[in-house]
Amino acid sequence: MITNELKSQVDKIWETFWTGGISNPLTVVEQFTFLIFIKSLNTAQIKIDKQKRLNKNLKDIFSDEKKHLRWDNISTLSAQNMFDVFQTEMFPFIKSLSHEQSAFSTYMKDASFLIPTPKLLQKVVDMVSKLNLEDKDIKGDLYEYLLSKLATAGTNGQFRTPRHIIKMMVELMLHNTEITNDFKIYDPACGTAGFLINSIEYIKENREEVLNDLTIKEFENLFYGNDFDISMARIASMNMMLHNISGANISNNDALAKFDISEENKYDLILANPPFKGSLDFDEVAKPILDVAKTKKTELLFLSLILKSLKVGARCAVIIPDGVLFGSTKAHKEIRKEIVSNNQLDAIISMPSGVFKPYAGVSTAIVVFTKTDGHKNDKVWFYDMQNDGYTLNDNRTECEGSNIPDILQRFKNLGDEKERKRTEQSFLVPIGEIEENDFDLSINRYKEIVYEEVHHEKPSKILEDIKVINEKISLGLDELEIMINDN
């Protein structure tokens, strides 16, 4: 767990970047990431130095000609010398490592050094030097805290799904899933890799048998992510590396435009919160994706992509805007029909509209389904989440009464849901009823609301009560007038 001291250190570094002239929060994270990576290379070289006593064939990260680039050396330079070394030597050196170090270093080829002044660089390097990056867990938590600041910075909140929602979805999908050495977990729009990181943490904390059965390499190969933005791919790779997944399978592709046939029927579990808004021209979308439903809307295209990417028998939990659940266009109905009638729709978890505030007020839902290519479910489980543990205003402060523990408990025991009435917070709906309703998946279509009968007095009695009240008011006014006149 990250300490308050570490949080304070990160806050000061963030503020130093900000006051030093870097106003884009994503740029702050990128430049901070580069410095963490450079410092981590020094730590890795120290380990190699120790191991070389037993194995002299180990390859150094820093050759004799490049030893001056180690963190211990550059961090002691004067401001101008440090700035010159970073500009002319450090970034070219990091890019030269791309074929041998990590997925993150692969994405360094398009990286730019954007710290504007020697004074700012020296300040930040001094502060980063004081960070504890030795403990892998703390290192990962520190980076998660850094990424959380994207959401509080204002313009980049869309990159971050609330962590408690991610953790709920991960537990829903992984609590009893069989995980073998060829299992693949995928997020096609991974952003900072939140779903993948939380999957790693959940398996480590709750699925000890998986860790015992798999080698380190097999465990690393469980996790796959993609993002079309090179900056996000860099950040996701760094996040994975700091969570001890050095061989991160993070790709940088436009998944909708360049859907490769090798991606079909590839993944065992997809966890995602793809972009809600946006549209693409048909000629910008890969044909296999349009074959599922011809549409320009990215939220529908990503559902098609997910259906294509899953193996038969594989599962998915994906966040979608409510409009996908009841939209009346041909494409909306086609994609819902595909999920409802040609696959196994397991659950619809309706979330309150404030979950993504203050960045978006759109109502959303989590769709859980299994790819079957023909076999459909008998019934679908609906849950009406009304409280996610945080207030639903722009402040989003923690509060009591979260429905998340209840959702997890009920989903893990769906056999107990059979007798629930539609007036309750969760209930089952026959698949045939959904098909008859144009595949409408909005919970309000099926939820029954019980209105309490209110009894009112007869009008004549109400009128009498009003007269009595008026008489009391008149008497009071008379008494007040007398008191005023006496004075």
Summary of the structure (lengths in Angstrom):
residues: 487
radius of gyration: 28.6
end to end distance: 72.4
largest distance: 109.7
contacts: 1494
relative contact order: 0.08
helix: 52%
strand: 12%
